[in-house]
């Protein structure tokens, strides 16, 4: 059970890190995060999707 919980935490952390560091430089991935994931990630912290919005020139805010 502890391993499953650790796996879920690592997957969530990876999802957030991709949003912050990889997605801003990949147009298709950036568009997917902006359209689908940022709605939910902004509830946690608006700073997670800030690099994506900056890469889009402020669109989608």
ZIWOVEN-V415429 format. One line per field, one symbol per residue. phi: phi as a letter, one per 40 degrees, with the letter a starting at -180 (. if undefined). psi: psi as a letter, one per 20 degrees, with the letter a starting at -180 (. if undefined). burial: # if it has 9 or more other ideal C-beta (glycine too) atoms within 8 Angstrom, else .. A space follows every 10 residues. Layout:
BEGIN
phi->???
psi->???
burial->???
END
This chain:
BEGIN
phi->.ccccccccc cccccccccc bcddcbdccc cccccbccdc ccccaccccd ccccccggcg c
psi->hhhgggghgh ggghgghghh hghhiogggg gggghghhgh hhhgpiigjg hghhhjkjqj .
burial->.......... ....###### .###....## .###..##.. ##.....##. ######.... .
END
